[in-house]
């Protein structure tokens, strides 16, 4: 007698993992997902197209306004007064540069030129005193000052400040005039001129 074992794996009913129904369902789900993605993308594309059309319309309107403004406001010609003013300032600047170079040069045997005196005059100032004329000679050894002051006592104060400058050290003034200005009652005029310093 022979026995047959019907419980062997080879005799069991095999399960089909991918049946035709499961494949159809998966394909339907995939088609629905792709259709949803396409629909969403299409909706976004339509929104972008609408925004682009609006931007193009706005750009065309802006360009039309700009053309109208340009038509109504013709280009300005160069203002000749400004051109002349710029040329004048350039020539003044060139004159000042040449003057500065001349002042820094060795003039009249003095090694420092006029620069020391001019720097000293620029540093030392007294409120209420102003210069109206400045004369430098002999390479800075001779100096003449004319000016005005709101009060007579301000002039000696100004001279005392100038004496603190090294470039005015040893300068002796041979002329010192202080008088009430005939044209102005509220200030005095002064005049100073120095003796050339001995080297």
KETI-610650 format. One record per residue: residue number from 0; x, y, z of N, C-alpha, C, O, CB in turn. Coordinates in Angstrom, 2 decimals. Glycine has a CB too. Layout:
SITE   voza        nx        ny        nz       cax       cay       caz        cx        cy        cz        ox        oy        oz       cbx       cby       cbz
SITE    NUM         X         Y         Z         X         Y         Z         X         Y         Z         X         Y         Z         X         Y         Z
...
# end
This chain:
SITE   voza        nx        ny        nz       cax       cay       caz        cx        cy        cz        ox        oy        oz       cbx       cby       cbz
SITE      0      0.83     -1.18      0.00      0.00      0.00      0.00      0.88      1.24      0.00      1.94      1.30      0.62     -0.95      0.00      1.20
SITE      1      0.39      2.18     -0.70      1.17      3.43     -0.81      0.30      4.58     -0.31     -0.90      4.63     -0.61      1.64      3.69     -2.29
SITE      2      0.91      5.52      0.45      0.17      6.67      0.98      0.59      7.94      0.25      1.75      8.15     -0.07      0.40      6.83      2.51
SITE      3     -0.41      8.74      0.02     -0.15     10.03     -0.66     -0.48     11.14      0.33     -1.58     11.19      0.87     -1.02     10.18     -1.99
SITE      4      0.46     11.99      0.55      0.28     13.13      1.47     -0.21     14.33      0.68      0.55     14.93     -0.08      1.61     13.47      2.23
SITE      5     -1.49     14.67      0.87     -2.08     15.77      0.12     -1.79     17.14      0.77     -2.18     18.17      0.22     -3.59     15.57     -0.01
SITE      6     -1.13     17.16      1.88     -0.83     18.43      2.55      0.54     18.99      2.17      0.99     19.99      2.71     -0.89     18.26      4.06
SITE      7      1.16     18.34      1.25      2.46     18.84      0.80      2.27     20.19      0.10      1.23     20.42     -0.53      3.15     17.81     -0.17
SITE      8      3.25     21.09      0.21      3.10     22.43     -0.39      2.85     22.36     -1.88      2.19     23.24     -2.44      4.34     23.26     -0.13
SITE      9      3.32     21.40     -2.50      3.14     21.34     -3.96      1.69     21.11     -4.34      1.26     21.44     -5.44      4.00     20.24     -4.56
SITE     10      0.92     20.51     -3.38     -0.46     20.21     -3.68     -1.43     21.28     -3.18     -2.62     21.23     -3.48     -0.83     18.87     -3.09
SITE     11     -0.92     22.25     -2.42     -1.82     23.30     -1.91     -2.21     24.26     -3.02     -1.52     24.37     -4.03     -1.14     24.08     -0.76
SITE     12     -3.34     24.95     -2.82     -3.80     25.93     -3.80     -2.95     27.18     -3.66     -2.87     27.75     -2.57     -5.32     26.25     -3.62
SITE     13     -2.31     27.61     -4.73     -1.42     28.78     -4.71     -2.25     30.06     -4.77     -3.21     30.16     -5.53     -0.40     28.73     -5.91
SITE     14     -1.85     31.06     -3.91     -2.52     32.37     -3.92     -1.90     33.22     -5.00     -0.68     33.23     -5.15     -2.43     33.09     -2.54
SITE     15     -2.70     33.90     -5.74     -2.19     34.81     -6.77     -2.08     36.19     -6.13     -3.07     36.76     -5.67     -3.11     34.83     -8.06
SITE     16     -0.85     36.73     -6.10     -0.62     38.02     -5.46     -1.22     39.13     -6.32     -1.91     40.01     -5.80      0.88     38.27     -5.24
SITE     17     -0.97     39.11     -7.59     -1.49     40.13     -8.51     -2.53     39.50     -9.41     -2.24     38.96    -10.47     -0.35     40.77     -9.35
SITE     18     -3.70     39.59     -8.95     -4.79     39.07     -9.79     -5.17     40.13    -10.80     -4.73     41.28    -10.68     -6.01     38.66     -8.94
SITE     19     -5.92     39.80    -11.75     -6.34     40.74    -12.80     -7.14     41.87    -12.19     -7.02     43.02    -12.61     -7.17     40.01    -13.89
SITE     20     -7.96     41.57    -11.22     -8.77     42.61    -10.57     -7.89     43.59     -9.81     -8.11     44.80     -9.87     -9.80     41.97     -9.60
SITE     21     -6.88     43.06     -9.10     -5.98     43.95     -8.35     -5.20     44.85     -9.30     -5.00     46.03     -9.01     -5.00     43.13     -7.48
SITE     22     -4.77     44.30    -10.43     -4.05     45.11    -11.42     -4.93     46.20    -12.00     -4.47     47.33    -12.19     -3.51     44.23    -12.55
SITE     23     -6.17     45.90    -12.28     -7.10     46.90    -12.82     -7.34     48.00    -11.79     -7.35     49.18    -12.13     -8.44     46.24    -13.22
SITE     24     -7.53     47.61    -10.54     -7.75     48.60     -9.48     -6.53     49.52     -9.34     -6.68     50.73     -9.19     -8.05     47.91     -8.14
SITE     25     -5.31     48.94     -9.38     -4.09     49.75     -9.26     -3.97     50.72    -10.42     -3.59     51.88    -10.25     -2.84     48.84     -9.20
SITE     26     -4.31     50.22    -11.63     -4.23     51.11    -12.82     -5.25     52.24    -12.72     -4.96     53.37    -13.10     -4.47     50.30    -14.11
SITE     27     -6.44     51.94    -12.21     -7.47     52.98    -12.06     -7.00     54.03    -11.04     -7.15     55.23    -11.27     -8.83     52.35    -11.61
SITE     28     -6.42     53.55     -9.92     -5.92     54.51     -8.91     -4.79     55.36     -9.47     -4.73     56.57     -9.22     -5.43     53.76     -7.66
SITE     29     -3.91     54.75    -10.22     -2.81     55.51    -10.83     -3.34     56.54    -11.82     -2.86     57.67    -11.86     -1.84     54.56    -11.54
SITE     30     -4.32     56.14    -12.61     -4.91     57.07    -13.59     -5.58     58.23    -12.87     -5.48     59.38    -13.30     -5.94     56.34    -14.50
SITE     31     -6.28     57.93    -11.76     -6.93     59.02    -11.00     -5.89     59.96    -10.41     -6.08     61.18    -10.43     -7.82     58.43     -9.87
SITE     32     -4.79     59.42     -9.87     -3.73     60.27     -9.30     -3.11     61.15    -10.37     -2.91     62.35    -10.15     -2.65     59.41     -8.63
SITE     33     -2.81     60.56    -11.53     -2.21     61.35    -12.62     -3.18     62.42    -13.12     -2.76     63.53    -13.44     -1.81     60.43    -13.78
SITE     34     -4.46     62.09    -13.19     -5.47     63.06    -13.63     -5.56     64.20    -12.62     -5.71     65.36    -13.01     -6.86     62.38    -13.82
SITE     35     -5.48     63.90    -11.33     -5.53     64.95    -10.29     -4.32     65.87    -10.39     -4.44     67.09    -10.33     -5.60     64.32     -8.87
SITE     36     -3.15     65.26    -10.55     -1.92     66.06    -10.68     -2.00     66.95    -11.91     -1.64     68.13    -11.86     -0.67     65.14    -10.76
SITE     37     -2.46     66.39    -13.01     -2.58     67.17    -14.24     -3.57     68.32    -14.06     -3.31     69.44    -14.49     -3.02     66.27    -15.42
SITE     38     -4.70     68.02    -13.41     -5.72     69.06    -13.20     -5.18     70.20    -12.33     -5.42     71.37    -12.62     -6.98     68.45    -12.54
SITE     39     -4.46     69.85    -11.25     -3.89     70.87    -10.37     -2.84     71.72    -11.10     -2.82     72.94    -10.98     -3.26     70.22     -9.13
SITE     40     -1.99     71.05    -11.87     -0.97     71.77    -12.65     -1.63     72.68    -13.67     -1.18     73.81    -13.88     -0.03     70.78    -13.36
SITE     41     -2.67     72.19    -14.31     -3.38     73.00    -15.32     -4.00     74.23    -14.66     -3.96     75.33    -15.21     -4.48     72.16    -16.03
SITE     42     -4.58     74.03    -13.46     -5.19     75.15    -12.74     -4.13     76.19    -12.39     -4.36     77.39    -12.54     -5.90     74.66    -11.45
SITE     43     -2.94     75.72    -11.92     -1.85     76.65    -11.60     -1.39     77.39    -12.84     -1.12     78.59    -12.80     -0.67     75.91    -10.96
SITE     44     -1.28     76.67    -13.95     -0.83     77.29    -15.20     -1.81     78.35    -15.67     -1.40     79.41    -16.15     -0.66     76.23    -16.29
SITE     45     -3.10     78.08    -15.53     -4.11     79.08    -15.92     -4.02     80.32    -15.04     -4.17     81.44    -15.52     -5.53     78.48    -15.83
SITE     46     -3.77     80.12    -13.73     -3.63     81.27    -12.82     -2.40     82.09    -13.18     -2.44     83.32    -13.16     -3.52     80.78    -11.35
SITE     47     -1.29     81.41    -13.53     -0.09     82.13    -13.93     -0.29     82.87    -15.25      0.18     83.99    -15.42      1.09     81.16    -14.06
SITE     48     -1.00     82.24    -16.17     -1.30     82.92    -17.45     -2.12     84.18    -17.22     -1.90     85.21    -17.85     -2.06     81.97    -18.41
SITE     49     -3.07     84.07    -16.30     -3.91     85.24    -15.99     -3.07     86.36    -15.37     -3.22     87.53    -15.73     -5.06     84.85    -15.03
SITE     50     -2.17     85.99    -14.43     -1.30     87.00    -13.80     -0.37     87.62    -14.83     -0.13     88.83    -14.79     -0.49     86.37    -12.66
SITE     51      0.16     86.81    -15.75      1.04     87.32    -16.80      0.30     88.29    -17.71      0.84     89.33    -18.09      1.61     86.16    -17.63
SITE     52     -0.93     87.96    -18.05     -1.72     88.86    -18.90     -1.96     90.19    -18.19     -1.89     91.25    -18.81     -3.07     88.19    -19.28
SITE     53     -2.24     90.12    -16.88     -2.43     91.36    -16.10     -1.17     92.19    -16.07     -1.22     93.42    -16.19     -2.88     91.04    -14.68
SITE     54     -0.01     91.52    -15.89      1.26     92.24    -15.85      1.57     92.89    -17.19      2.08     94.01    -17.25      2.40     91.30    -15.44
SITE     55      1.26     92.17    -18.29      1.49     92.74    -19.63      0.61     93.96    -19.86      1.05     94.95    -20.45      1.22     91.69    -20.72
SITE     56     -0.63     93.88    -19.39     -1.54     95.03    -19.53     -1.02     96.22    -18.73     -1.03     97.35    -19.21     -2.96     94.66    -19.07
SITE     57     -0.57     95.95    -17.50     -0.05     97.02    -16.65      1.21     97.64    -17.26      1.40     98.85    -17.22      0.25     96.49    -15.23
SITE     58      2.06     96.78    -17.83      3.28     97.28    -18.47      2.94     98.17    -19.67      3.55     99.23    -19.85      4.17     96.12    -18.91
SITE     59      1.98     97.73    -20.47      1.58     98.53    -21.62      1.01     99.88    -21.18      1.29    100.90    -21.81      0.55     97.78    -22.47
SITE     60      0.22     99.88    -20.10     -0.34    101.14    -19.58      0.77    102.05    -19.08      0.75    103.25    -19.34     -1.36    100.85    -18.45
SITE     61      1.72    101.49    -18.35      2.84    102.28    -17.83      3.68    102.86    -18.95      4.08    104.02    -18.89      3.71    101.44    -16.90
SITE     62      3.94    102.05    -19.98      4.73    102.55    -21.11      3.99    103.66    -21.85      4.61    104.62    -22.31      5.06    101.42    -22.08
SITE     63      2.67    103.53    -21.96      1.89    104.58    -22.61      1.95    105.87    -21.80      2.07    106.96    -22.36      0.43    104.13    -22.78
SITE     64      1.86    105.75    -20.46      1.95    106.95    -19.61      3.33    107.59    -19.72      3.45    108.81    -19.80      1.66    106.59    -18.14
SITE     65      4.36    106.76    -19.73      5.73    107.27    -19.84      5.92    108.00    -21.17      6.53    109.07    -21.21      6.75    106.13    -19.71
SITE     66      5.41    107.42    -22.25      5.51    108.08    -23.56      4.78    109.42    -23.55      5.25    110.39    -24.14      4.95    107.18    -24.67
SITE     67      3.63    109.45    -22.90      2.86    110.70    -22.83      3.61    111.76    -22.02      3.65    112.93    -22.40      1.47    110.44    -22.19
SITE     68      4.22    111.34    -20.89      4.99    112.28    -20.07      6.20    112.80    -20.84      6.51    113.99    -20.80      5.45    111.61    -18.76
SITE     69      6.88    111.89    -21.56      8.03    112.33    -22.35      7.62    113.28    -23.47      8.35    114.20    -23.82      8.75    111.11    -22.94
SITE     70      6.44    113.04    -24.02      5.95    113.93    -25.08      5.61    115.31    -24.53      5.86    116.33    -25.17      4.72    113.32    -25.78
SITE     71      5.01    115.33    -23.32      4.60    116.60    -22.73      5.76    117.39    -22.15      5.70    118.62    -22.08      3.57    116.36    -21.66
SITE     72      6.83    116.71    -21.72      7.99    117.41    -21.15      9.19    117.19    -22.09      9.87    116.17    -22.01      8.31    116.89    -19.70
SITE     73      9.42    118.15    -22.95     10.56    118.00    -23.87     11.88    118.04    -23.10     11.94    118.61    -22.01     10.54    119.12    -24.96
SITE     74     12.92    117.44    -23.65     14.21    117.45    -22.94     14.72    118.87    -22.75     14.61    119.72    -23.63     15.24    116.62    -23.70
SITE     75     15.28    119.10    -21.56     15.78    120.44    -21.25     17.12    120.69    -21.90     17.98    119.81    -21.99     15.89    120.63    -19.74
SITE     76     17.27    121.90    -22.34     18.58    122.31    -22.86     19.48    122.62    -21.66     19.01    122.95    -20.57     18.46    123.56    -23.82
SITE     77     20.77    122.50    -21.87     21.70    122.78    -20.78     21.61    124.26    -20.41     21.63    125.13    -21.27     23.15    122.41    -21.18
SITE     78     21.51    124.52    -19.12     21.44    125.88    -18.63     22.84    126.51    -18.76     23.79    126.09    -18.10     20.92    125.93    -17.15
SITE     79     22.93    127.51    -19.62     24.23    128.13    -19.89     24.78    128.85    -18.67     26.00    128.97    -18.52     24.11    129.10    -21.06
SITE     80     23.91    129.32    -17.79     24.41    129.96    -16.57     25.15    128.95    -15.70     26.20    129.25    -15.14     23.24    130.58    -15.77
SITE     81     24.59    127.75    -15.61     25.26    126.71    -14.82     26.58    126.30    -15.47     27.57    126.06    -14.79     24.35    125.49    -14.65
SITE     82     26.57    126.21    -16.80     27.81    125.84    -17.51     28.88    126.89    -17.23     30.03    126.54    -16.94     27.55    125.70    -19.04
SITE     83     28.51    128.17    -17.33     29.48    129.24    -17.07     29.94    129.23    -15.62     31.12    129.47    -15.34     28.87    130.60    -17.41
SITE     84     29.01    128.93    -14.69     29.39    128.87    -13.27     30.39    127.74    -13.03     31.35    127.92    -12.27     28.13    128.67    -12.39
SITE     85     30.18    126.60    -13.65     31.11    125.47    -13.49     32.47    125.84    -14.07     33.50    125.55    -13.47     30.56    124.19    -14.16
SITE     86     32.48    126.46    -15.25     33.75    126.87    -15.85     34.47    127.88    -14.97     35.69    127.83    -14.82     33.52    127.45    -17.25
SITE     87     33.71    128.81    -14.38     34.30    129.80    -13.50     34.92    129.14    -12.26     36.02    129.49    -11.84     33.26    130.83    -13.08
SITE     88     34.20    128.18    -11.69     34.73    127.48    -10.53     35.98    126.69    -10.87     36.92    126.61    -10.07     33.67    126.54     -9.95
SITE     89     36.01    126.10    -12.07     37.21    125.38    -12.49     38.40    126.33    -12.61     39.50    126.02    -12.17     36.97    124.66    -13.84
SITE     90     38.16    127.50    -13.21     39.27    128.45    -13.37     39.72    128.98    -12.00     40.91    129.18    -11.79     38.85    129.62    -14.29
SITE     91     38.78    129.23    -11.08     39.15    129.67     -9.74     39.97    128.60     -9.03     40.96    128.89     -8.35     37.90    130.01     -8.91
SITE     92     39.54    127.35     -9.19     40.27    126.25     -8.56     41.69    126.16     -9.12     42.64    125.96     -8.36     39.52    124.92     -8.78
SITE     93     41.83    126.32    -10.42     43.16    126.27    -11.03     44.02    127.43    -10.54     45.21    127.26    -10.28     43.05    126.29    -12.57
SITE     94     43.42    128.62    -10.42     44.14    129.79     -9.92     44.63    129.55     -8.49     45.77    129.85     -8.15     43.25    131.05     -9.98
SITE     95     43.74    128.99     -7.65     44.11    128.73     -6.26     45.22    127.67     -6.19     46.11    127.76     -5.34     42.88    128.28     -5.46
SITE     96     45.15    126.67     -7.07     46.19    125.65     -7.07     47.54    126.25     -7.45     48.56    125.93     -6.85     45.82    124.52     -8.03
SITE     97     47.53    127.13     -8.47     48.79    127.77     -8.88     49.30    128.69     -7.77     50.51    128.73     -7.51     48.59    128.58    -10.19
SITE     98     48.39    129.43     -7.12     48.78    130.32     -6.03     49.38    129.54     -4.88     50.40    129.95     -4.31     47.58    131.14     -5.55
SITE     99     48.77    128.43     -4.53     49.29    127.60     -3.45     50.67    127.07     -3.79     51.56    127.03     -2.94     48.33    126.45     -3.16
SITE    100     50.85    126.65     -5.03     52.17    126.16     -5.44     53.21    127.27     -5.34     54.35    127.03     -4.94     52.13    125.59     -6.87
SITE    101     52.81    128.49     -5.71     53.73    129.62     -5.63     54.06    129.96     -4.17     55.20    130.28     -3.84     53.13    130.85     -6.34
SITE    102     53.03    129.87     -3.31     53.27    130.18     -1.89     54.17    129.15     -1.23     54.94    129.48     -0.34     51.94    130.27     -1.14
SITE    103     54.06    127.91     -1.67     54.88    126.87     -1.08     56.31    126.89     -1.61     57.21    126.26     -1.04     54.26    125.52     -1.33
SITE    104     56.53    127.61     -2.71     57.87    127.66     -3.30     58.78    128.57     -2.46     58.31    129.30     -1.59     57.80    128.16     -4.77
SITE    105     60.04    128.50     -2.74     61.03    129.33     -2.05     60.97    130.74     -2.64     61.56    131.00     -3.69     62.48    128.72     -2.18
SITE    106     60.27    131.65     -1.96     60.10    133.01     -2.48     60.96    133.97     -1.67     60.94    133.93     -0.44     58.62    133.44     -2.43
SITE    107     61.70    134.83     -2.35     62.46    135.89     -1.69     63.46    135.39     -0.69     63.78    136.12      0.25     61.53    136.83     -1.03
SITE    108     63.98    134.21     -0.83     65.01    133.70      0.08     64.46    133.06      1.33     65.22    132.43      2.06     65.92    134.80      0.46
SITE    109     63.18    133.19      1.61     62.63    132.56      2.81     62.35    131.10      2.51     61.80    130.77      1.46     61.33    133.28      3.29
SITE    110     62.74    130.24      3.43     62.61    128.81      3.18     61.16    128.33      3.24     60.80    127.41      2.51     63.44    128.03      4.18
SITE    111     60.33    128.93      4.06     58.97    128.42      4.23     57.97    129.10      3.33     56.83    128.63      3.22     58.53    128.57      5.66
SITE    112     58.33    130.21      2.66     57.36    130.94      1.84     56.31    131.58      2.74     56.60    131.96      3.88     56.68    130.00      0.82
SITE    113     55.09    131.71      2.22     54.01    132.36      2.98     53.13    131.36      3.72     52.22    131.77      4.44     53.15    133.18      2.05
SITE    114     53.40    130.09      3.56     52.48    129.08      4.10     52.35    129.19      5.61     51.23    129.09      6.12     52.96    127.69      3.72
SITE    115     53.44    129.38      6.32     53.38    129.46      7.78     52.49    130.60      8.26     51.67    130.42      9.16     54.76    129.63      8.36
SITE    116     52.66    131.79      7.64     51.83    132.93      8.04     50.35    132.68      7.73     49.47    132.98      8.54     52.30    134.22      7.33
SITE    117     50.08    132.12      6.55     48.68    131.88      6.18     48.04    130.83      7.10     46.88    130.97      7.49     48.59    131.42      4.71
SITE    118     48.79    129.81      7.43     48.25    128.81      8.36     48.00    129.42      9.73     46.99    129.13     10.37     49.21    127.62      8.48
SITE    119     48.94    130.27     10.19     48.76    130.92     11.48     47.54    131.83     11.48     46.77    131.84     12.45     50.00    131.72     11.83
SITE    120     47.35    132.59     10.41     46.17    133.46     10.32     44.89    132.63     10.29     43.86    133.05     10.84     46.26    134.36      9.07
SITE    121     44.94    131.48      9.65     43.75    130.63      9.58     43.43    130.01     10.94     42.26    129.86     11.29     43.95    129.52      8.53
SITE    122     44.45    129.65     11.71     44.21    129.01     13.01     43.74    130.00     14.07     42.86    129.69     14.87     45.47    128.31     13.49
SITE    123     44.33    131.18     14.08     44.04    132.13     15.16     42.96    133.10     14.71     43.14    133.89     13.78     45.33    132.91     15.58
SITE    124     41.85    133.02     15.37     40.77    133.96     15.07     40.09    134.35     16.36     40.06    133.60     17.33     39.75    133.35     14.07
SITE    125     39.54    135.54     16.35     38.79    136.06     17.49     37.43    136.47     16.96     37.34    137.21     15.98     39.54    137.26     18.20
SITE    126     36.38    136.01     17.60     35.03    136.40     17.18     34.90    137.91     17.29     35.27    138.51     18.31     33.94    135.69     18.04
SITE    127     34.39    138.53     16.25     34.22    139.97     16.22     35.36    140.69     15.53     35.34    141.91     15.42     34.09    140.48     17.61
SITE    128     36.38    139.94     15.05     37.50    140.54     14.31     37.56    139.86     12.95     37.50    138.64     12.86     38.86    140.38     15.09
SITE    129     37.69    140.67     11.88     37.83    140.10     10.55     38.80    140.94      9.72     38.91    142.16      9.89     36.45    140.00      9.85
SITE    130     39.50    140.25      8.84     40.49    140.92      8.00     39.85    141.35      6.69     39.00    140.66      6.12     41.69    139.98      7.72
SITE    131     40.27    142.53      6.22     39.80    143.01      4.92     40.91    143.05      3.88     40.64    143.09      2.68     39.19    144.40      5.08
SITE    132     42.17    143.03      4.33     43.30    143.04      3.40     44.48    142.36      4.06     44.69    142.49      5.27     43.67    144.50      2.97
SITE    133     45.23    141.63      3.26     46.42    140.95      3.73     47.51    141.15      2.69     47.30    140.90      1.50     46.15    139.42      3.99
SITE    134     48.68    141.60      3.13     49.81    141.79      2.23     51.02    141.08      2.82     51.41    141.36      3.96     50.12    143.31      1.99
SITE    135     51.61    140.16      2.07     52.81    139.45      2.48     53.92    139.79      1.50     53.70    139.82      0.29     52.57    137.90      2.56
SITE    136     55.10    140.05      2.03     56.22    140.40      1.15     57.49    139.77      1.69     57.53    139.28      2.82     56.38    141.94      1.04
SITE    137     58.52    139.79      0.88     59.85    139.31      1.24     59.79    137.88      1.78     60.41    137.56      2.79     60.49    140.24      2.28
SITE    138     59.03    137.03      1.07     58.94    135.63      1.45     58.28    135.40      2.78     58.52    134.37      3.41     60.29    135.03      1.48
SITE    139     57.45    136.32      3.24     56.75    136.17      4.51     57.37    136.97      5.63     56.82    136.98      6.73     56.70    134.74      4.89
SITE    140     58.51    137.64      5.40     59.13    138.44      6.45     58.36    139.72      6.70     58.28    140.18      7.84     60.58    138.78      6.09
SITE    141     57.77    140.30      5.66     56.98    141.51      5.83     55.50    141.17      5.74     55.09    140.39      4.88     57.35    142.57      4.77
SITE    142     54.70    141.76      6.62     53.27    141.48      6.63     52.49    142.75      6.88     52.90    143.59      7.68     52.93    140.42      7.69
SITE    143     51.37    142.88      6.19     50.46    144.01      6.41     49.05    143.48      6.55     48.60    142.66      5.75     50.55    145.03      5.26
SITE    144     48.35    143.95      7.57     46.98    143.50      7.83     46.07    144.70      7.96     46.41    145.68      8.64     46.92    142.63      9.11
SITE    145     44.94    144.65      7.34     43.88    145.63      7.54     42.63    144.84      7.91     42.39    143.76      7.37     43.64    146.53      6.26
SITE    146     41.85    145.39      8.83     40.64    144.68      9.22     39.72    145.55     10.04     39.95    146.75     10.21     40.99    143.44      9.98
SITE    147     38.68    144.93     10.54     37.68    145.59     11.36     37.44    144.77     12.62     37.66    143.55     12.63     36.37    145.81     10.57
SITE    148     36.97    145.44     13.67     36.63    144.76     14.92     35.39    145.41     15.49     35.18    146.61     15.35     37.81    144.81     15.93
SITE    149     34.58    144.60     16.15     33.36    145.13     16.75     33.65    145.97     17.99     32.82    146.78     18.39     32.43    144.00     17.11
SITE    150     34.82    145.78     18.60     35.21    146.56     19.79     36.72    146.76     19.75     37.44    145.87     19.30     34.77    145.85     21.12
SITE    151     37.23    147.92     20.21     38.67    148.18     20.15     39.51    147.17     20.94     40.63    146.85     20.53     38.95    149.57     20.67
SITE    152     38.99    146.66     22.07     39.78    145.75     22.89     39.98    144.37     22.24     40.78    143.57     22.73     39.12    145.58     24.24
SITE    153     39.25    144.09     21.16     39.41    142.80     20.48     40.68    142.75     19.64     41.21    141.66     19.40     38.21    142.53     19.60
SITE    154     41.18    143.90     19.19     42.37    143.91     18.32     43.61    143.44     19.09     44.33    142.58     18.57     42.60    145.32     17.75
SITE    155     43.91    143.97     20.30     45.06    143.44     21.04     44.94    141.95     21.35     45.93    141.22     21.36     45.24    144.21     22.32
SITE    156     43.72    141.50     21.62     43.51    140.07     21.88     43.87    139.25     20.63     44.48    138.19     20.73     42.03    139.79     22.29
SITE    157     43.50    139.77     19.46     43.83    139.09     18.20     45.35    139.05     17.99     45.89    138.02     17.59     43.14    139.80     17.00
SITE    158     46.03    140.17     18.26     47.49    140.21     18.11     48.18    139.27     19.09     49.19    138.65     18.75     48.00    141.64     18.30
SITE    159     47.64    139.16     20.29     48.22    138.26     21.27     48.10    136.81     20.79     49.03    136.01     20.97     47.53    138.43     22.64
SITE    160     46.97    136.47     20.18     46.81    135.11     19.64     47.79    134.86     18.50     48.37    133.78     18.39     45.35    134.88     19.15
SITE    161     47.97    135.88     17.63     48.92    135.71     16.52     50.33    135.50     17.03     51.10    134.75     16.43     48.87    136.92     15.58
SITE    162     50.70    136.16     18.12     52.06    136.04     18.64     52.35    134.63     19.13     53.52    134.26     19.27     52.29    137.04     19.77
SITE    163     51.31    133.83     19.39     51.51    132.45     19.82     51.92    131.55     18.66     52.37    130.43     18.87     50.24    131.91     20.47
SITE    164     51.76    132.03     17.43     52.14    131.25     16.25     53.64    131.37     16.01     54.20    132.46     16.09     51.35    131.72     15.01
SITE    165     54.28    130.25     15.70     55.73    130.24     15.46     56.09    131.10     14.25     57.16    131.72     14.24     56.22    128.80     15.24
SITE    166     55.23    131.16     13.25     55.55    131.93     12.04     55.52    133.44     12.31     56.08    134.20     11.52     54.57    131.59     10.93
SITE    167     54.88    133.88     13.41     54.85    135.30     13.75     55.80    135.63     14.90     55.85    136.77     15.37     53.43    135.72     14.12
SITE    168     56.55    134.64     15.33     57.49    134.86     16.42     58.55    135.88     15.99     59.16    135.73     14.93     58.15    133.53     16.85
SITE    169     58.76    136.90     16.79     59.76    137.93     16.49     59.28    139.00     15.54     60.05    139.89     15.18     60.98    137.29     15.92
SITE    170     58.03    138.95     15.12     57.50    139.98     14.21     57.22    141.25     15.01     56.55    141.22     16.04     56.20    139.48     13.48
SITE    171     57.74    142.37     14.51     57.49    143.67     15.15     56.68    144.52     14.18     56.99    144.62     12.99     58.85    144.39     15.53
SITE    172     55.63    145.12     14.71     54.79    145.97     13.88     55.26    147.41     14.03     55.30    147.95     15.13     53.28    145.82     14.26
SITE    173     55.61    148.03     12.89     56.06    149.43     12.94     54.88    150.38     12.82     54.97    151.53     13.23     57.07    149.71     11.81
SITE    174     53.77    149.89     12.26     52.57    150.72     12.14     51.42    150.01     12.82     51.17    148.82     12.58     52.23    151.03     10.65
SITE    175     50.72    150.76     13.68     49.52    150.22     14.32     48.52    151.36     14.41     48.68    152.27     15.22     49.84    149.61     15.74
SITE    176     47.50    151.31     13.58     46.47    152.35     13.55     45.13    151.73     13.96     44.77    150.64     13.50     46.36    153.01     12.14
SITE    177     44.42    152.42     14.83     43.11    151.97     15.28     42.21    153.18     15.29     42.47    154.15     16.01     43.17    151.28     16.69
SITE    178     41.15    153.15     14.50     40.26    154.31     14.43     38.84    153.86     14.19     38.59    152.77     13.67     40.71    155.28     13.31
SITE    179     37.92    154.70     14.57     36.51    154.43     14.35     36.24    154.53     12.86     36.67    155.49     12.21     35.60    155.42     15.16
SITE    180     35.54    153.56     12.32     35.24    153.55     10.88     34.24    154.67     10.59     33.20    154.77     11.25     34.67    152.17     10.42
SITE    181     34.56    155.52      9.62     33.71    156.67      9.30     32.36    156.23      8.76     31.36    156.92      8.95     34.40    157.58      8.28
SITE    182     32.32    155.08      8.08     31.07    154.61      7.48     30.22    153.79      8.45     29.01    153.65      8.27     31.36    153.79      6.25
SITE    183     30.88    153.24      9.46     30.16    152.37     10.40     30.45    152.83     11.83     31.61    152.90     12.24     30.57    150.88     10.21
SITE    184     29.40    153.13     12.57     29.58    153.58     13.96     29.78    152.41     14.92     30.27    152.61     16.03     28.38    154.40     14.40
SITE    185     29.41    151.22     14.51     29.42    150.12     15.47     30.66    149.23     15.35     30.67    148.14     15.92     28.19    149.28     15.30
SITE    186     31.71    149.65     14.62     32.97    148.92     14.67     34.14    149.84     14.41     33.98    150.99     13.98     32.96    147.78     13.66
SITE    187     35.34    149.31     14.67     36.56    150.09     14.47     37.37    149.42     13.37     37.26    148.22     13.13     37.39    150.20     15.79
SITE    188     38.19    150.24     12.70     39.09    149.72     11.67     40.51    149.73     12.22     40.87    150.62     12.99     39.00    150.57     10.35
SITE    189     41.31    148.74     11.82     42.70    148.73     12.26     43.60    148.41     11.08     43.20    147.81     10.08     42.91    147.70     13.39
SITE    190     44.88    148.87     11.23     45.89    148.62     10.22     47.19    148.28     10.93     47.59    148.96     11.87     46.07    149.84      9.26
SITE    191     47.85    147.20     10.47     49.13    146.77     11.03     50.10    146.53      9.89     49.72    145.97      8.86     48.96    145.48     11.90
SITE    192     51.34    146.94     10.06     52.39    146.56      9.11     53.65    146.31      9.89     53.97    147.01     10.84     52.61    147.66      8.02
SITE    193     54.37    145.27      9.46     55.53    144.82     10.22     56.82    145.31      9.58     56.87    145.71      8.41     55.52    143.30     10.34
SITE    194     57.88    145.24     10.39     59.25    145.46      9.92     59.75    144.09      9.49     59.52    143.10     10.18     60.17    146.12     11.04
SITE    195     60.44    144.05      8.37     60.99    142.78      7.92     61.92    142.22      8.97     62.74    142.94      9.53     61.72    142.94      6.57
SITE    196     61.79    140.90      9.24     62.60    140.27     10.27     64.04    140.13      9.79     64.30    139.89      8.61     62.02    138.88     10.65
SITE    197     64.97    140.30     10.72     66.39    140.11     10.40     66.66    138.62     10.36     66.22    137.89     11.24     67.33    140.82     11.43
SITE    198     67.40    138.17      9.34     67.71    136.74      9.24     69.06    136.48      9.88     69.52    135.34      9.91     67.71    136.26      7.77
# end
